[in-house]
Amino acid sequence: MNIETLRVFCDVVQHQSFSRGAAANDVSQSAATQSVHRVEQHFGTQLIDRSKRPFVLTPEGQVCYEGFRQLLDLFDSVGTRIRALRKEISGTVRVAAIYSVGLHKMARCMQDFMRRYPKAKVRLEYLRPNKVYEAVLNAEVDLGIVSYPADTPNLNIIPLRSESMVVVCHPEHALARQQAVTAEHLAGEDFIGFDRDLSIRKEIDRYLRQRSVQVHVAMEFDNIETIKQAVAIGTGISILPEPTVRNETHNGSLVAVRLIAPGLQRPIGIIQRQRKVLGPTVAKLVELLQEVQSVTDS
C-alpha cells in the first residue's frame, strides 16, 4: 500500500461513495474500488459492509479510517512545513462550504486561484453546516466556510463578510410594491422559514420576537434554494441574505424588498482547526477569498 491508496480509502469513507471518493482523487471508480480492496486484502478482513445502502464501516474499518486520517494529517503537515520553508505555493487545499455562500462565485474564485498558482489545486465540496464543522475538526478539510461561525476553543475564525437581509416575495405579493419594510409589515404573513436548529432561523426569530411580530410559519426547510422555490410559487414570504437572491431578482422570478433592520445581518466566515498553522498555499487562498470579498464590498 502507498499513501495515495490510504487517501482514496479515506475519501471513499468520508463521502460514503466510491464514485465521489474516486472523483476527489481524479481516479476512476474502478480504481477506487481496487484501492479499498487492497487495504482489505492487506489486513485480511472486510472494512466496508457493502450490503447496506449507503455502505457502513465495520469495526475494523472504523479503526483503519481513524488511524489513516491521523497518518494523512501528519503526512500533509510535513508537506506544508516543507512548502512553507521554500515559500512554495503548491499542493492541494481542501475546502468545505455551505451551499448558500454562492456556488458560482466560489467556483470562479477557486478557478482563479488555480490559474494564479498552477502548482496548487483546490478540492471544494458543499455540505450542511454541521458537516462542515465535522470535516474541519476531523482534519478532513483545511478550511470551512460557514454562516454564523461558532466561536469555540477548537476553532479559529477568519471573518469574511456580513450580508444584509431582505424580505423576499412573489412579484404579485402586496409587499412587492414597497421600497422598504419593517418587521411590522410582516405581521400575520405566511412565512417560509429555515429549520429551527439553524443559526439563521434563530436570528430571524429573535429579530421578530424583539419587535413583538408574529408570522405564520407555513413551511420550514434546511436550505435557501428550497425556500426560494417555495416563495416563487406564492406559498409565502421569507427573509433571506440579499446576495443569495440576486439571480432571481434579476430575472424577475422573485422580488427582494429592503428590510429596515440594521442589526440583522448574516456573517460569513472561514473556520480552521485551532493550532493548525496555515501553510503558504492555504494562506494564499485565504488572502484571495478576502481580496474577492473586499472588491465585492466596495
Secondary structure, DSSP 4 states (H G I P E B T S, - for coil): --HHHHHHHHHHHHHT-HHHHHHHTT--HHHHHHHHHHHHHHHTS--EETTSSS-EE-HHHHHHHHHHHHHHHHHHHHHHHHHHHHT---EEEEEEE-GGG-HHHHHHHHHHHHHH-TTEEEEEEE--HHHHHHHHHTTS-SEEEEES----TTEEEEEEEEEEEEEEE-TTSGGGG-SEE-GGGGTT-EEEEE-TTSHHHHHHHHHHHHTT---EEEEEESSHHHHHHHHHTTS-BEEEEGGGGHHHHHHTS-EEEEE--TT-EEEEEEEEETT-PPPHHHHHHHHHHHHHHHHHH-
